[in-house]
């Protein structure tokens, strides 16, 4: 009966694994919209990204510039499927080699309504170097493109590029060269979308990968610390090494995360560490499995796994990327074979009812399915995402549960032993009691340590989700000057202390603005709108800030253009509208000098709406930047003179006015001044003789 029950468990595990494998292999198939090098977008997606997949123009062994393509200085193009390594292409009946260079071209036609707007591309990468033009203008690149190995420099960092749509027809030209590795050409989908959508997509990838990496690093440190305390527990060492190796590989798989966290790492060693993360990771994983079930794993096979994977790791270290990357499929085959054997060991242990064998079998199957997914993904057979690090994260939690249960059983056995010893020898009762109390305290300390570890992990994850790259510059400034003062390089001068103080104030304003923006977006902020007399309200604002502004040597004027016999009423949250006006005034003060003039004006425009406007005679804004001032984190070149700003104030003002159902805008002439205004619907206009609604 026990054997039948065990067979049923194994059948259920296998069935569950097959279902997961089928779901992993059924990755979403990308839609190919590009035909004959042309993509006509009848509708541009506003809330999602769009893949530029399909037939691109392809010029093999030619590095063409946009001008060359316009002048017709090239051979007729071939049409190839993108994304795909060009080693999969056939020209004149022959497959292309992995080494070489080429030019890709795509003609993109956008709807007429998108002309004049800003769009963005997300380029995951192209091997091993590329340069991209949009409408003849060089926009972004990675590495140095060249016609030989000596002339090119490899690099693969995902990039986001924003561009302005001046015409319906957009030309995208990409030069790519590869003389360093097995992957060649555009091997991943290029995405297009609204700048905010592309930015969110990029940030989500970074945050997801960062959380995975941090969880692996924390668990690796945890197991390494436990091994330092208990040197005899080799499973802790092996498992900690697996965590570190997979975390390094996870960082390198997402080029942008490696770019920020490991900027000193060369492209060549980045590739080596990516492969070593896989080969050494599977080596130590096999050793970890052996420590769990030493009676069920053949020692010779274990030694063979260690020898083969160690030899392959040495081969990766000693050979260049062009050599060892071409052994990827051999490495994948080794990993699959080793995992199949490890699953066999788990099943054997499960049949013999070894402790924790069921949980180990399930966890190993999930990791195996994640590895199969990654193999199919990197061979461009399915379109999913890297899951090995995710699978290992799940395995971590199962192992934590196993360790906790192990300690729980040990504690229970200790209690039973204490009771037996008390019955056998009453004289040792106090000693047994003391030992039991000690073990209980150890268990409580372990639980407390685990709780603190979980709290630290949650706090770290929350910090990662809220961090933003805009705070990097002021933090660096503070660190440099304070370090310089501490080291005696910079004297403790008031101006340096003032600079550090200003940077800290900037960080505080940035965090407050981020908090306000988040509350507004999530509709967590409450607007208390009431019917307000616009003339009286605006006059009170003017009187409130007049003294502070004029103390700075600035003339502050007020103009009421509403008819004398008429009062206008609007629905507004007085505090939030004051926040908008104050933001306009603060910006005006930044960009005018002594003797400057600021004017606050209230009027009724030709559309019968209330308009409140702030004008100044300051530096003004460039015409190319005026349409961007209300974008999040946008900073004009004027900030180089005027000082730091969060880049969120005007964006928050726009959100507030949008919530009120109004319009916000700005006009400016560089060198002559700027005008910022907003309009609100009038709900009532009252005169001395009549009332109109």
C-alpha positions as CSV (number, residue, x, y, z in Angstrom):
1,X,0.0,0.0,0.0
2,X,2.8,2.4,0.8
3,X,4.5,1.7,-2.5
4,X,1.2,2.3,-4.4
5,X,0.7,5.6,-2.5
6,X,4.2,6.7,-3.4
7,X,3.7,5.9,-7.1
8,X,0.6,8.0,-7.1
9,X,2.5,10.9,-5.6
10,X,5.2,10.6,-8.3
11,X,2.5,10.4,-11.0
12,X,1.0,13.6,-9.7
13,X,4.3,15.4,-9.7
14,X,5.1,14.3,-13.3
15,X,1.7,15.4,-14.5
16,X,2.1,18.8,-12.8
17,X,5.5,19.1,-14.4
18,X,4.3,18.3,-17.9
19,X,1.5,20.9,-17.5
20,X,4.0,23.6,-16.4
21,X,6.4,22.6,-19.2
22,X,3.7,22.9,-21.8
23,X,2.6,26.3,-20.5
24,X,6.3,27.5,-20.5
25,X,6.8,26.3,-24.1
26,X,3.6,28.0,-25.3
27,X,5.2,31.5,-25.1
28,X,3.4,34.3,-26.7
29,X,4.1,34.4,-30.4
30,X,5.0,37.9,-31.6
31,X,2.9,39.6,-34.2
32,X,4.9,40.6,-37.3
33,X,3.4,43.8,-38.7
34,X,6.4,44.9,-40.8
35,X,6.0,44.0,-44.5
36,X,8.7,44.7,-47.1
37,X,10.6,47.1,-44.8
38,X,7.4,49.2,-44.2
39,X,5.2,49.4,-41.2
40,X,2.0,51.5,-41.4
41,X,0.5,52.2,-38.0
42,X,-3.1,53.1,-38.4
43,X,-3.5,53.5,-34.6
44,X,-0.7,54.3,-32.3
45,X,-0.9,52.6,-28.9
46,X,-1.1,55.1,-26.0
47,X,-0.9,52.8,-23.0
48,X,1.3,49.9,-24.2
49,X,4.4,49.2,-26.3
50,X,4.5,47.9,-29.9
51,X,7.1,45.5,-31.3
52,X,8.6,46.5,-34.6
53,X,8.8,42.8,-35.8
54,X,8.7,41.6,-39.4
55,X,10.5,42.1,-42.6
56,X,13.2,44.7,-42.4
57,X,15.5,45.9,-45.3
58,X,18.9,44.2,-44.9
59,X,22.2,45.2,-46.5
60,X,24.8,42.5,-45.8
61,X,28.5,43.7,-45.5
62,X,27.5,47.3,-45.9
63,X,27.6,50.0,-43.3
64,X,25.3,52.6,-44.9
65,X,24.4,56.0,-43.7
66,X,20.9,57.5,-44.1
67,X,22.2,59.8,-46.8
68,X,23.6,56.8,-48.7
69,X,20.1,55.2,-48.7
70,X,18.4,58.4,-49.9
71,X,21.0,58.8,-52.7
72,X,20.6,55.2,-53.8
73,X,24.3,54.4,-53.3
74,X,23.7,50.7,-52.5
75,X,22.7,47.4,-53.8
76,X,19.0,46.3,-53.7
77,X,18.2,45.2,-50.1
78,X,17.2,41.8,-48.9
79,X,14.2,41.3,-46.7
80,X,14.9,39.5,-43.4
81,X,12.9,38.6,-40.3
82,X,13.6,40.8,-37.3
83,X,14.3,39.9,-34.5
84,X,16.6,37.0,-35.4
85,X,20.4,36.4,-35.4
86,X,21.6,37.0,-39.0
87,X,23.2,33.5,-38.8
88,X,19.7,32.2,-39.4
89,X,19.4,34.2,-42.7
90,X,20.1,32.7,-46.1
91,X,21.3,34.9,-49.0
92,X,21.8,33.3,-52.4
93,X,21.1,29.9,-50.9
94,X,23.9,30.1,-48.3
95,X,23.6,30.9,-44.6
96,X,25.3,34.0,-43.3
97,X,28.3,33.6,-41.0
98,X,28.2,34.8,-37.5
99,X,31.0,37.3,-38.0
100,X,30.4,40.3,-40.2
101,X,28.5,43.6,-40.4
102,X,25.3,44.9,-41.9
103,X,22.8,47.7,-42.1
104,X,19.1,47.3,-41.2
105,X,16.4,49.8,-42.4
106,X,12.7,50.3,-41.5
107,X,10.2,52.8,-42.9
108,X,7.6,53.7,-40.3
109,X,4.4,55.5,-41.1
110,X,2.5,57.0,-38.2
111,X,-1.0,58.5,-38.1
112,X,-1.3,62.1,-39.0
113,X,-2.5,62.9,-35.4
114,X,0.9,61.9,-34.0
115,X,2.8,64.5,-36.0
116,X,4.3,67.0,-33.5
117,X,4.3,64.6,-30.6
118,X,7.2,62.8,-28.8
119,X,7.7,59.1,-29.1
120,X,10.4,56.7,-27.8
121,X,12.1,53.5,-28.9
122,X,13.5,50.7,-26.6
123,X,16.4,48.8,-28.1
124,X,17.2,45.7,-25.9
125,X,20.4,45.3,-27.8
126,X,22.2,44.1,-30.9
127,X,25.3,42.0,-31.1
128,X,27.9,43.0,-30.7
129,X,27.7,46.7,-31.4
130,X,25.2,49.0,-33.1
131,X,24.4,52.6,-34.0
132,X,20.9,53.9,-34.7
133,X,19.6,56.8,-36.7
134,X,16.1,58.2,-36.8
135,X,15.2,60.4,-39.8
136,X,18.9,60.9,-40.6
137,X,19.8,62.0,-37.1
138,X,22.2,59.7,-35.0
139,X,20.3,58.9,-31.8
140,X,21.9,56.1,-29.8
141,X,24.5,53.4,-30.0
142,X,26.2,50.7,-28.0
143,X,29.9,50.0,-28.5
144,X,31.7,50.9,-31.7
145,X,30.6,49.5,-35.1
146,X,33.4,48.5,-37.4
147,X,34.2,46.3,-40.5
148,X,36.7,44.2,-38.6
149,X,37.5,43.0,-35.2
150,X,40.2,45.6,-34.7
151,X,37.9,48.4,-35.7
152,X,34.9,47.6,-33.5
153,X,34.3,47.6,-29.8
154,X,31.6,45.3,-28.4
155,X,29.0,46.4,-25.9
156,X,25.4,45.4,-25.3
157,X,23.4,47.8,-23.1
158,X,19.6,48.2,-23.6
159,X,18.8,51.8,-24.5
160,X,15.8,54.1,-24.6
161,X,15.8,56.9,-27.1
162,X,13.2,59.6,-27.4
163,X,12.5,61.5,-30.6
164,X,10.2,64.1,-32.0
165,X,7.7,63.2,-34.8
166,X,8.1,65.9,-37.5
167,X,6.4,63.9,-40.3
168,X,4.2,60.9,-40.7
169,X,7.1,58.9,-42.4
170,X,10.0,58.0,-40.1
171,X,13.1,56.2,-41.2
172,X,15.0,54.0,-38.8
173,X,18.5,52.9,-39.8
174,X,20.7,50.5,-37.7
175,X,24.3,49.6,-38.3
176,X,25.4,46.4,-36.6
177,X,28.7,44.5,-36.5
178,X,29.8,41.4,-34.8
179,X,33.2,39.7,-34.6
180,X,33.2,38.6,-30.9
181,X,30.5,36.1,-30.2
182,X,27.9,33.6,-31.5
183,X,24.9,36.0,-31.4
184,X,24.9,38.4,-34.3
185,X,22.5,41.1,-35.4
186,X,19.2,42.3,-33.9
187,X,18.2,39.3,-31.8
188,X,15.4,40.9,-29.7
189,X,12.3,43.0,-30.5
190,X,12.7,46.8,-30.8
191,X,9.8,48.5,-29.1
192,X,8.0,51.8,-29.8
193,X,5.6,53.7,-27.6
194,X,4.9,56.8,-25.7
195,X,8.0,58.1,-23.8
196,X,6.3,57.5,-20.4
197,X,5.1,54.0,-21.4
198,X,8.6,53.0,-22.6
199,X,10.2,54.5,-19.4
200,X,7.7,52.5,-17.2
201,X,8.5,49.3,-19.2
202,X,12.2,49.9,-18.7
203,X,11.8,50.6,-15.0
204,X,9.6,47.6,-14.4
205,X,12.3,45.4,-15.9
206,X,15.0,46.9,-13.7
207,X,12.8,46.7,-10.6
208,X,11.8,43.1,-11.2
209,X,15.4,42.0,-11.9
210,X,16.7,44.0,-8.9
211,X,14.2,42.3,-6.5
212,X,15.2,38.9,-7.8
213,X,18.9,39.7,-7.5
214,X,18.6,41.2,-4.1
215,X,16.6,38.2,-2.8
216,X,19.3,35.9,-4.1
217,X,22.1,37.9,-2.6
218,X,20.4,38.2,0.8
219,X,19.7,34.4,0.9
220,X,23.3,33.8,-0.2
221,X,24.7,35.9,2.6
222,X,22.3,34.3,5.0
223,X,23.5,30.8,4.1
224,X,27.2,31.9,4.0
225,X,26.8,33.4,7.6
226,X,25.2,30.1,8.8
227,X,28.1,28.2,7.3
228,X,30.6,30.5,9.0
229,X,29.0,29.6,12.3
230,X,28.7,25.8,11.4
231,X,31.6,24.9,9.2
232,X,30.6,21.2,9.1
233,X,27.3,22.1,7.3
234,X,28.6,21.9,3.7
235,X,25.0,22.2,2.2
236,X,24.9,25.8,3.5
237,X,28.2,26.6,1.6
238,X,27.1,25.0,-1.6
239,X,23.7,26.6,-1.5
240,X,25.1,30.0,-0.7
241,X,27.5,29.7,-3.7
242,X,24.6,28.8,-6.0
243,X,22.7,31.9,-4.9
244,X,25.7,34.2,-5.5
245,X,26.4,32.6,-8.9
246,X,22.8,32.8,-10.1
247,X,22.5,36.4,-8.9
248,X,25.6,37.4,-10.9
249,X,24.2,35.8,-14.0
250,X,20.8,37.5,-13.4
251,X,22.5,40.9,-13.3
252,X,24.5,40.2,-16.5
253,X,21.5,38.9,-18.4
254,X,19.8,42.3,-18.0
255,X,22.5,44.5,-19.6
256,X,21.2,47.7,-18.2
257,X,21.3,46.5,-14.6
258,X,24.9,45.4,-15.1
259,X,25.7,48.8,-16.7
260,X,24.6,50.6,-13.5
261,X,25.8,48.1,-10.9
262,X,29.1,46.8,-12.5
263,X,30.3,49.7,-14.7
264,X,33.9,48.7,-14.3
265,X,33.3,45.2,-15.8
266,X,34.5,44.7,-19.4
267,X,32.3,43.2,-22.1
268,X,34.5,40.2,-22.4
269,X,34.5,39.4,-18.6
270,X,30.8,40.1,-18.5
271,X,30.2,37.3,-21.0
272,X,32.6,35.0,-19.1
273,X,30.8,35.6,-15.8
274,X,27.4,35.0,-17.5
275,X,28.6,31.5,-18.7
276,X,30.4,30.8,-15.4
277,X,27.3,31.6,-13.5
278,X,25.6,28.7,-15.4
279,X,28.4,26.2,-15.3
280,X,29.6,26.7,-11.7
281,X,26.0,27.2,-10.6
282,X,25.0,23.7,-11.8
283,X,28.2,22.2,-10.4
284,X,27.5,23.5,-6.8
285,X,23.8,22.7,-7.2
286,X,24.7,19.0,-7.9
287,X,27.0,19.0,-4.8
288,X,24.2,20.5,-2.8
289,X,21.8,17.7,-4.0
290,X,24.5,15.1,-3.0
291,X,24.7,16.5,0.5
292,X,20.9,16.1,0.8
293,X,20.7,12.5,-0.5
294,X,24.2,11.0,-0.4
295,X,22.9,7.4,-0.3
296,X,20.9,8.0,-3.5
297,X,23.5,9.7,-5.8
298,X,26.2,7.7,-7.4
299,X,29.6,9.0,-6.3
300,X,31.2,8.4,-9.7
301,X,28.5,10.3,-11.4
302,X,28.9,13.1,-8.9
303,X,32.6,13.2,-9.6
304,X,32.0,13.2,-13.3
305,X,29.6,16.1,-13.1
306,X,32.2,18.1,-11.0
307,X,35.0,17.2,-13.4
308,X,33.1,18.1,-16.6
309,X,31.6,21.4,-15.3
310,X,34.9,22.5,-13.7
311,X,36.7,21.7,-17.0
312,X,34.1,23.7,-19.0
313,X,34.4,26.6,-16.5
314,X,38.2,26.6,-17.0
315,X,37.6,26.5,-20.8
316,X,35.4,29.6,-20.5
317,X,38.1,31.5,-18.5
318,X,40.9,30.6,-20.9
319,X,39.2,31.2,-24.3
320,X,37.7,34.4,-25.9
321,X,34.0,34.9,-26.2
322,X,34.1,34.1,-29.9
323,X,35.1,30.5,-29.0
324,X,33.2,29.7,-25.8
325,X,29.9,31.3,-26.8
326,X,29.7,28.9,-29.7
327,X,29.5,26.1,-27.2
328,X,26.2,27.4,-25.7
329,X,24.1,24.5,-27.0
330,X,26.7,22.0,-25.6
331,X,26.4,23.7,-22.2
332,X,22.6,23.6,-22.5
333,X,22.7,19.9,-23.2
334,X,25.0,19.3,-20.2
335,X,22.6,21.2,-17.9
336,X,19.6,19.3,-19.2
337,X,21.3,15.9,-18.7
338,X,22.5,16.9,-15.2
339,X,19.1,18.1,-14.2
340,X,17.5,14.9,-15.4
341,X,19.9,12.9,-13.3
342,X,19.3,15.1,-10.3
343,X,15.5,14.7,-10.7
344,X,16.1,10.9,-10.9
345,X,18.0,11.2,-7.6
346,X,15.1,13.1,-6.0
347,X,12.6,10.5,-7.3
348,X,14.8,7.7,-5.9
349,X,14.9,9.5,-2.5
350,X,11.1,10.0,-2.7
351,X,10.6,6.3,-3.2
352,X,12.7,5.6,-0.2
353,X,10.8,8.2,1.8
354,X,13.8,10.3,2.6
355,X,13.2,13.4,4.7
356,X,12.1,16.4,2.7
357,X,12.4,14.4,-0.6
358,X,8.9,15.5,-1.8
359,X,9.6,19.2,-1.4
360,X,13.1,18.8,-3.0
361,X,11.5,16.9,-6.0
362,X,8.9,19.6,-6.6
363,X,11.4,22.4,-6.3
364,X,14.0,20.7,-8.6
365,X,11.2,20.1,-11.2
366,X,10.3,23.7,-11.2
367,X,13.9,24.8,-11.6
368,X,14.2,22.3,-14.4
369,X,11.2,23.7,-16.2
370,X,12.6,27.2,-15.7
371,X,15.9,26.0,-17.3
372,X,14.0,24.5,-20.2
373,X,12.2,27.8,-20.7
374,X,15.5,29.7,-20.7
375,X,17.0,27.3,-23.2
376,X,14.1,27.6,-25.6
377,X,14.1,31.4,-25.0
378,X,17.8,31.9,-25.8
379,X,17.4,29.7,-28.9
380,X,14.6,32.0,-30.1
381,X,12.0,29.2,-30.0
382,X,9.6,30.9,-27.6
383,X,9.0,34.4,-26.5
384,X,8.9,34.6,-22.7
385,X,11.5,35.8,-20.2
386,X,14.4,34.5,-18.2
387,X,13.0,32.3,-15.3
388,X,16.0,30.4,-13.9
389,X,16.6,33.0,-11.2
390,X,12.8,33.0,-10.4
391,X,12.8,29.2,-10.1
392,X,15.8,29.3,-7.8
393,X,14.0,32.0,-5.7
394,X,11.2,29.5,-5.2
395,X,13.7,26.8,-4.4
396,X,15.1,29.1,-1.7
397,X,11.8,29.4,0.1
398,X,11.4,25.6,0.0
399,X,14.8,25.1,1.5
400,X,14.1,27.7,4.2
401,X,11.0,25.8,5.1
402,X,13.0,22.5,5.1
403,X,15.6,24.1,7.5
404,X,12.9,25.4,9.7
405,X,11.1,22.1,9.9
406,X,14.5,20.4,10.6
407,X,15.0,22.7,13.6
408,X,11.5,22.1,14.7
409,X,11.9,18.4,14.6
410,X,15.2,18.6,16.4
411,X,13.5,20.7,19.1
412,X,10.7,18.2,19.4
413,X,13.2,15.3,19.7
414,X,15.1,17.2,22.4
415,X,11.9,17.7,24.4
416,X,11.1,13.9,24.2
417,X,14.7,13.1,25.1
418,X,14.4,15.4,28.1
419,X,11.3,13.7,29.4
420,X,12.9,10.3,29.0
421,X,16.0,11.3,30.8
422,X,13.9,12.8,33.6
423,X,12.1,9.5,34.1
424,X,15.3,7.4,34.0
425,X,17.4,9.7,36.3
426,X,15.6,12.0,38.6
427,X,19.0,13.4,39.8
428,X,19.5,15.0,36.4
429,X,16.2,16.7,36.3
430,X,17.6,20.2,36.9
431,X,20.3,19.7,34.3
432,X,17.8,18.5,31.7
433,X,15.5,21.4,32.5
434,X,18.3,23.9,32.1
435,X,19.2,22.3,28.7
436,X,15.6,22.5,27.6
437,X,15.3,26.2,28.5
438,X,18.6,26.8,26.6
439,X,17.3,25.1,23.5
440,X,14.0,27.0,23.7
441,X,15.9,30.3,23.9
442,X,18.0,29.2,20.9
443,X,14.8,28.5,19.0
444,X,13.4,31.9,19.9
445,X,16.6,33.6,18.9
446,X,16.5,31.8,15.6
447,X,12.9,32.8,15.0
448,X,13.8,36.4,15.9
449,X,16.7,36.3,13.5
450,X,14.5,35.0,10.7
451,X,11.9,37.7,11.4
452,X,14.6,40.4,11.3
453,X,15.9,39.0,8.1
454,X,12.5,39.0,6.5
455,X,11.9,42.6,7.7
456,X,15.2,43.7,6.3
457,X,14.4,42.0,3.0
458,X,11.0,43.7,2.8
459,X,12.5,47.1,3.7
460,X,15.1,46.7,1.0
461,X,12.5,45.7,-1.6
462,X,10.4,48.7,-0.7
463,X,13.4,51.0,-1.0
464,X,14.2,49.6,-4.5
465,X,10.7,50.2,-5.7
466,X,10.7,53.9,-4.6
467,X,14.2,54.9,-5.7
468,X,14.7,56.9,-8.8
469,X,17.8,57.9,-10.7
470,X,17.1,61.6,-10.4
471,X,18.5,61.6,-6.8
472,X,21.9,60.2,-7.9
473,X,23.5,63.6,-8.8
474,X,22.8,65.4,-5.5
475,X,23.8,62.4,-3.5
476,X,27.1,62.2,-5.4
477,X,27.6,65.9,-4.8
478,X,27.0,65.6,-1.1
479,X,29.3,62.6,-0.8
480,X,32.1,64.2,-2.8
481,X,32.2,67.5,-0.8
482,X,31.7,65.9,2.6
483,X,34.5,63.3,1.8
484,X,36.7,66.1,0.6
485,X,36.1,68.1,3.8
486,X,36.8,65.0,6.0
487,X,40.0,64.1,4.1
488,X,41.2,67.7,4.2
489,X,41.2,68.0,0.4
490,X,38.5,70.7,0.7
491,X,38.6,73.3,3.4
492,X,35.5,73.6,5.6
493,X,34.3,76.7,3.8
494,X,30.8,78.1,4.2
495,X,30.1,77.9,0.4
496,X,30.8,74.1,0.4
497,X,28.6,73.6,3.4
498,X,25.9,75.8,1.8
499,X,26.2,73.6,-1.4
500,X,25.7,70.4,0.6
501,X,22.7,72.0,2.4
502,X,21.1,73.1,-0.9
503,X,21.6,69.6,-2.3
504,X,19.9,68.1,0.8
505,X,17.0,70.6,0.4
506,X,16.7,69.6,-3.2
507,X,16.5,65.9,-2.2
508,X,13.8,66.8,0.3
509,X,11.8,68.7,-2.4
510,X,12.2,65.8,-4.8
511,X,10.8,63.3,-2.3
512,X,7.9,65.7,-1.4
513,X,7.1,66.1,-5.1
514,X,7.3,62.4,-5.8
515,X,4.9,61.9,-2.8
516,X,2.4,64.4,-4.2
517,X,2.6,63.0,-7.7
518,X,2.0,59.5,-6.4
519,X,-1.0,60.6,-4.3
520,X,-2.5,62.4,-7.3
521,X,-2.0,59.6,-9.7
522,X,-3.5,57.0,-7.3
523,X,-6.4,59.3,-6.5
524,X,-5.3,59.2,-2.8
525,X,-5.4,63.0,-2.5
526,X,-8.7,64.7,-1.6
527,X,-9.7,67.9,-3.4
528,X,-12.0,70.1,-1.4
529,X,-13.6,72.2,-4.2
530,X,-15.9,75.1,-3.4
531,X,-17.5,78.0,-5.2
532,X,-15.0,80.9,-4.9
533,X,-15.0,84.5,-6.0
534,X,-12.0,84.6,-8.4
535,X,-11.3,88.3,-8.1
536,X,-11.2,88.2,-4.3
537,X,-9.2,85.0,-4.2
538,X,-6.5,86.2,-6.6
539,X,-6.1,89.5,-4.8
540,X,-5.6,87.7,-1.5
541,X,-2.8,85.6,-3.1
542,X,-1.2,88.7,-4.4
543,X,-1.3,90.4,-1.0
544,X,0.0,87.3,0.7
545,X,3.2,87.0,-1.4
546,X,3.9,90.6,-2.3
547,X,6.2,91.5,0.5
548,X,8.4,88.3,0.2
549,X,8.8,88.8,-3.5
550,X,9.6,92.5,-3.4
551,X,12.2,91.9,-0.6
552,X,14.2,90.1,-3.3
553,X,14.4,93.3,-5.4
554,X,11.6,92.2,-7.7
555,X,8.6,94.3,-8.7
556,X,5.4,92.4,-8.1
557,X,2.4,93.8,-10.1
558,X,-1.2,92.8,-10.0
559,X,-3.7,93.3,-12.9
560,X,-7.4,92.7,-12.7
561,X,-8.9,92.5,-16.2
562,X,-12.4,91.5,-15.2
563,X,-15.1,94.0,-15.7
564,X,-15.7,96.2,-12.7
565,X,-19.4,95.5,-12.5
566,X,-18.9,91.7,-12.7
567,X,-17.8,89.0,-10.3
568,X,-16.7,85.6,-11.6
569,X,-17.1,82.3,-9.6
570,X,-15.3,79.0,-10.1
571,X,-15.2,75.7,-8.4
572,X,-11.7,75.2,-6.9
573,X,-9.7,73.7,-4.1
574,X,-8.2,76.9,-2.8
575,X,-5.1,75.3,-1.3
576,X,-4.3,73.3,-4.4
577,X,-4.8,76.2,-6.8
578,X,-2.6,78.3,-4.5
579,X,0.0,75.6,-4.9
580,X,-0.1,76.0,-8.7
581,X,0.2,79.8,-8.5
582,X,3.0,79.6,-6.0
583,X,4.9,77.2,-8.3
584,X,4.5,79.7,-11.2
585,X,5.8,82.5,-8.9
586,X,8.8,80.5,-7.7
587,X,9.8,79.6,-11.2
588,X,9.5,83.2,-12.3
589,X,11.7,84.3,-9.3
590,X,14.4,81.8,-10.3
591,X,15.0,83.2,-13.8
592,X,14.9,87.0,-13.3
593,X,17.5,89.2,-11.7
594,X,17.4,92.3,-9.5
595,X,15.0,94.9,-11.0
596,X,12.9,92.2,-12.7
597,X,9.2,92.3,-12.9
598,X,6.6,89.7,-12.1
599,X,2.9,90.3,-12.9
600,X,-0.1,88.3,-11.5
601,X,-3.1,88.8,-13.8
602,X,-6.8,87.5,-13.5
603,X,-9.1,87.8,-16.5
604,X,-11.9,86.2,-18.5
605,X,-10.8,84.9,-21.9
606,X,-12.7,84.8,-25.1
607,X,-14.0,81.3,-24.3
608,X,-15.7,82.6,-21.2
609,X,-13.2,80.9,-18.9
610,X,-11.4,82.3,-15.9
611,X,-7.6,82.8,-16.7
612,X,-5.0,83.3,-14.0
613,X,-1.6,84.2,-15.5
614,X,2.0,84.9,-14.1
615,X,4.3,86.9,-16.4
616,X,7.9,87.7,-16.0
617,X,10.7,89.5,-17.9
618,X,13.3,86.9,-17.2
619,X,15.5,84.7,-19.3
620,X,12.7,83.0,-21.2
621,X,12.5,79.4,-22.5
622,X,13.8,78.0,-25.8
623,X,11.0,77.4,-28.3
624,X,12.1,73.7,-28.6
625,X,11.6,73.2,-24.8
626,X,8.3,75.2,-24.3
627,X,6.2,72.1,-25.1
628,X,8.1,69.9,-22.7
629,X,8.0,72.1,-19.5
630,X,5.0,70.2,-18.1
631,X,6.6,66.7,-18.6
632,X,7.8,64.9,-15.5
633,X,11.5,65.4,-14.6
634,X,12.0,67.8,-17.5
635,X,14.6,70.4,-16.8
636,X,15.4,73.4,-19.1
637,X,18.9,74.4,-19.9
638,X,18.1,77.4,-17.7
639,X,18.6,75.2,-14.6
640,X,22.4,75.3,-15.3
641,X,22.2,78.9,-14.2
642,X,19.2,79.0,-11.9
643,X,20.0,76.0,-9.8
644,X,18.4,72.7,-9.0
645,X,14.8,71.8,-9.5
646,X,13.0,68.5,-9.1
647,X,11.4,68.7,-12.5
648,X,8.1,67.7,-11.0
649,X,6.5,71.1,-9.9
650,X,4.9,71.9,-13.2
651,X,3.9,68.3,-13.8
652,X,2.1,68.4,-10.4
653,X,0.5,71.7,-11.3
654,X,-0.8,70.2,-14.6
655,X,-2.3,67.2,-12.7
656,X,-4.1,69.6,-10.3
657,X,-5.5,71.8,-13.1
658,X,-6.6,68.6,-15.1
659,X,-8.4,67.4,-12.0
660,X,-10.3,70.7,-11.9
661,X,-11.3,70.3,-15.6
662,X,-9.1,73.2,-16.7
663,X,-6.3,73.8,-19.1
664,X,-2.7,74.8,-18.4
665,X,-0.1,76.3,-20.7
666,X,2.9,78.5,-21.2
667,X,4.3,80.9,-23.7
668,X,7.8,82.4,-23.9
669,X,10.4,84.2,-25.9
670,X,14.0,83.5,-25.1
671,X,15.7,86.5,-23.5
672,X,12.4,88.4,-23.1
673,X,10.5,86.5,-20.5
674,X,7.8,83.8,-19.9
675,X,4.1,83.6,-19.2
676,X,2.5,80.6,-17.4
677,X,-1.3,80.4,-17.1
678,X,-4.2,78.2,-16.4
679,X,-7.9,78.4,-17.2
680,X,-10.9,77.1,-15.1
681,X,-14.6,76.9,-16.1
682,X,-16.7,79.7,-14.8
683,X,-19.7,78.4,-12.9
684,X,-21.4,81.8,-12.3
685,X,-21.0,85.4,-13.3
686,X,-22.7,87.9,-11.1
687,X,-23.3,91.6,-12.0
688,X,-25.0,94.5,-10.2
689,X,-28.1,94.3,-12.4
690,X,-28.4,90.6,-13.2
691,X,-27.1,87.1,-12.5
692,X,-26.2,84.8,-15.4
693,X,-25.3,81.1,-15.1
